[in-house]
Amino acid sequence: MTINAVNVLQTTSPVASPREVCTEKKAPGAPSGFESLLQSVTGAVGTEQVSPRVAAEMLRVQMMQSTLALAVSDGASAAASGAALPSVPGLDFAFSSAYRGSAALETAETEGEPVPSAPALMPSDTAAEIDHISATAARYLGTPYRFGGEGADGIDCSSFVQQVFHANQIDLPRTAREQINVGSDVAPGELRKGDLVFFQTYAQYPSHVGIYLGDGKMIHASSGKGEVTISDMNSDYYRPRYLGAKRVI
């Protein structure tokens, strides 16, 4: 059955909707609705500095609130006339998403990067033992270097390491080639004071060894310097010759 549409303009006078009732003429020079909304956002935060991204999100939230208010107003009129209330699909989801988005932006801009958890502390007895080894090694500073030497008149790299650890009740083999086979392997990023560090210098096998002091430094008997000294492991000479490290403490 076909129902002919009735032209309401021919039978009744137009009834102003709530939106039309609330509409006023804008005075010359007055800001637009969008500009007024933007001013209300920036004014609501007082003297605090608001980033453009956060201001944009706040503006979007207020625009959604305005849309919701208009929808409620239309719904109230429809309810008064007995009509079904209109629905606004997705508005609740969009509003909550916008709120979470603006909150996340503010949090990201006020908080720094996550602070990594502190590494586990080594046992106090281990730390004390490492300090004793460093102190023992420091007493050899300036001792002349001599290949194959084992005394105060001259000492080589592996004998220096062996004697320092022996003074602290840790026995090591005599040569660097043997010393690299004891203890546990240490990754480059996990070096700590007291580790043995090995290099390939004059031979195709581990031919030099030192004791790591931290901050990329080692104490060792250096043939180049002619004495027990402290050197930078990241120097142009030692860095490309580095083989690895072992931990014996």
C-alpha positions in Angstrom: 0.0 0.0 0.0 1.4 3.4 -0.9 1.2 6.3 1.5 1.2 9.7 0.1 3.7 12.0 1.8 2.1 15.1 3.3 3.9 18.4 2.8 4.0 19.8 6.3 4.8 23.2 4.9 1.3 23.3 3.4 -0.6 22.3 6.6 1.3 23.7 9.5 3.6 26.5 10.3 7.3 25.5 10.9 8.2 24.8 14.5 11.7 25.9 15.6 13.9 23.2 16.8 16.0 23.6 20.0 19.0 24.4 17.9 17.2 27.2 16.0 15.8 28.6 19.3 19.3 28.8 20.7 20.8 30.3 17.6 21.7 34.0 17.8 23.1 36.4 15.2 26.8 36.9 15.6 27.9 40.4 16.2 30.4 41.8 13.7 33.9 41.0 14.8 32.8 38.3 17.2 34.8 35.0 17.2 33.3 32.0 15.4 32.1 29.0 17.4 35.3 27.2 16.6 37.4 30.2 17.7 35.4 30.5 20.9 35.9 26.9 21.7 39.6 27.1 21.1 39.8 30.2 23.4 37.9 28.3 26.1 40.4 25.5 25.9 43.5 27.7 26.1 42.0 29.8 28.8 41.0 26.8 30.9 44.6 25.9 31.7 45.5 29.3 33.1 49.1 30.2 32.7 50.4 26.6 32.2 52.0 25.9 28.9 50.0 23.5 26.8 51.5 21.7 23.8 49.7 21.9 20.4 49.0 18.2 20.5 47.4 18.2 23.9 45.4 21.4 23.0 44.1 19.7 19.9 43.0 16.6 21.8 41.3 18.8 24.5 39.6 20.7 21.7 38.3 17.5 20.1 37.0 16.3 23.4 35.1 19.6 24.0 33.7 19.4 20.5 32.4 15.9 21.3 30.9 17.2 24.5 29.1 19.9 22.5 27.8 17.3 20.1 26.6 15.1 23.0 24.8 18.1 24.5 23.0 18.9 21.3 22.0 15.2 20.9 20.6 15.2 24.5 18.8 18.4 23.8 17.2 16.9 20.6 16.4 13.8 22.6 14.7 15.7 25.3 12.5 17.4 22.7 11.7 14.1 21.0 10.9 12.5 24.4 8.5 15.4 25.2 6.7 14.7 21.9 6.6 10.9 22.5 9.1 10.1 19.8 11.9 7.5 20.3 15.2 8.9 21.6 17.8 9.2 18.9 21.0 7.3 19.3 24.5 8.5 18.6 26.5 5.4 17.4 30.0 5.2 18.6 30.1 8.4 20.5 30.8 6.9 23.9 33.6 4.9 22.4 35.0 7.9 20.6 34.8 10.1 23.6 36.5 7.6 25.9 39.2 7.0 23.3 39.8 10.7 22.9 40.1 11.1 26.7 42.6 8.3 27.0 44.5 9.7 24.0 44.9 13.2 25.5 45.8 11.7 28.9 48.5 9.6 27.2 49.9 12.6 25.4 50.1 14.6 28.6 51.8 11.7 30.4 54.3 11.1 27.6 55.3 14.8 27.6 55.7 15.1 31.4 57.4 11.8 32.0 60.8 10.7 30.8 61.9 7.4 29.5 61.4 4.4 31.7 64.2 4.2 34.3 65.9 0.8 34.0 66.0 -1.3 37.1 69.3 -1.2 38.9 71.6 -4.2 38.3 71.9 -6.7 41.1 74.7 -5.9 43.5 77.6 -8.3 43.9 78.2 -9.9 47.3 80.1 -7.7 49.7 82.9 -10.3 50.1 83.3 -10.4 46.3 83.5 -6.6 46.1 86.1 -6.5 48.9 88.2 -9.2 47.1 88.1 -7.2 43.9 89.2 -4.1 45.7 92.1 -6.0 47.3 93.2 -7.2 43.9 93.1 -3.7 42.4 95.1 -2.4 45.4 97.7 -5.2 45.0 98.0 -4.5 41.2 98.5 -0.8 41.9 101.6 -1.5 44.0 103.3 -2.9 40.8 102.9 0.4 38.9 106.3 1.5 37.5 107.8 -2.0 37.7 110.0 -2.5 34.6 108.8 -4.8 31.9 110.9 -7.8 30.9 109.8 -10.7 28.7 109.9 -13.8 30.8 110.6 -11.8 34.0 109.1 -12.6 37.3 110.6 -10.2 39.8 111.0 -6.6 40.9 113.8 -6.1 38.4 111.4 -7.0 35.5 108.1 -8.7 34.9 106.0 -9.7 31.9 102.2 -9.4 31.5 101.2 -12.9 32.5 103.6 -13.1 35.5 102.2 -9.8 36.7 98.7 -11.1 36.6 99.7 -14.4 38.2 101.5 -12.8 41.1 98.7 -10.3 41.8 96.1 -13.0 42.1 98.4 -15.3 44.0 98.8 -12.6 46.6 95.0 -12.8 47.0 94.8 -16.6 47.3 93.8 -17.3 43.7 96.2 -19.4 41.7 96.5 -19.0 37.9 98.6 -20.6 35.3 101.8 -18.9 34.2 101.1 -17.8 30.6 98.3 -15.8 29.0 97.8 -18.7 26.6 96.9 -20.9 29.6 95.1 -18.2 31.7 92.5 -17.6 29.0 91.3 -21.2 29.6 90.3 -20.7 33.3 87.3 -18.9 34.8 84.0 -18.0 33.0 83.6 -16.1 29.8 82.5 -12.4 30.1 80.5 -10.5 27.5 82.0 -7.2 26.4 79.1 -5.2 27.9 79.4 -7.1 31.3 83.0 -6.4 32.2 83.7 -5.6 35.8 86.8 -4.7 37.9 89.1 -7.7 38.4 88.3 -9.5 35.1 91.2 -10.8 33.1 91.3 -9.2 29.6 93.2 -10.9 26.7 94.7 -9.6 23.5 96.4 -11.0 20.4 99.5 -8.9 19.9 102.7 -10.5 18.6 101.4 -14.0 18.0 98.4 -15.8 16.6 97.3 -16.9 20.0 96.4 -15.0 23.3 99.8 -13.2 23.9 98.9 -10.4 26.2 96.8 -10.1 29.4 95.8 -7.4 31.8 93.4 -6.8 34.8 90.3 -4.7 34.1 89.9 -1.6 36.3 86.6 -0.3 35.0 85.7 2.6 32.6 87.5 0.8 29.7 90.9 0.9 31.5 93.3 -2.0 32.4 96.4 -2.3 34.4 99.1 -4.5 32.8 102.8 -5.0 32.2 103.3 -3.2 28.8 106.2 -4.0 26.6 105.5 -0.8 24.6 105.6 1.4 27.7 108.4 -0.7 29.3 106.7 -0.9 32.7 103.5 -1.8 34.5 101.0 0.9 33.6 97.3 1.7 33.1 96.1 1.8 29.5 92.8 2.5 27.6 91.4 -0.7 26.1 89.6 1.4 23.5 92.9 2.8 22.0 93.7 2.3 18.4 96.2 -0.4 19.4 94.3 -2.5 21.9 90.7 -2.3 20.6 91.2 -4.3 17.4 93.4 -6.9 19.2 90.9 -7.6 22.0 90.0 -11.3 22.2 87.8 -11.5 25.3 87.7 -11.7 29.1 87.5 -14.2 31.8 86.2 -13.9 35.4 88.0 -15.8 38.1 86.5 -14.1 41.2 
